[in-house]
């Protein structure tokens, strides 16, 4: 199995395409394609963590967002 480091956006996009192709094959995890899928997934995760970090959500903002999505008000939280 030849796997290269994911250093550029082009490498990242190529890895995403390969993962998509492998997912369509639905390989067994202990097969060569399954192992390649796992390795590429790890490389993609590392690239995304470096280049597209996601800040943790403020808990209060998350509650307010969920309430808004559900059409709830503060009054709805009172038993």
N, C-alpha and C positions, 0 to 999 in steps of 0.2 A: 504494500500500500504506500503510495507516494503522496505525502501531505506536505504542503508548504505553509510557511508562516503567513498570517493575514496581517499585512502591514499597511496596505493602501486601500482606498475606497474600491478600486477595481478588484483587488484580491477579495475584499469583503463581498462584493456583489457576485463574484464568481463562486464563492463558497455558498452563498445563499441559493444560487441556481442549482448547484450540485446537491445541496441538502433537499431542495424541493424535488429534484429528480429521484433521489434516494427514498424520500418519504413515499412517493408514488409507488415505488417497488415494494414497500412494506416488508423490509428484510427482517429476518430473525436477528436479534441483537448479538448473538455469538457467531454470526456469519461475517465474512469479510465486508460485505456492503453495510451490515449493521454496525460493525466496528468503525468503519469509515464515517458513517453518519454520526456516531457518538463523538469521534475526534473532531469532526468539522463543527459540530454543535458547540463543543467546548471552545474552539478557536473563535467562533462567532460571538459567543458570550463574552469572552475576554476583549475582543475588539469593541463590542458595543459598550462595555463598561468603561473603556478608556475614552471612546469618542462620542458616546451618546449617554452620559451619566444621567440618571433620574434622581432628583433630590427627593428625600422622604417627604411624604405629605403631612401637613399639620393635622393632628387628629380632629381639632374643632372644625377646620375647613372640610375635612372628609365627612363629618357628621352633617354639616350644613348642606353639602353637595348632595348627599344621599337623601336628606329630608326634602330638598328641592325636587329631586328626581321622582320622589314618591308623593309629592304634593302635600307634604306634612308641614305643620307650623309648630311653634314652641308649645302652644296649647295642647297639641296632640300628644306631647310627651308626658303631660300630667295625668296620673292615673285617675 
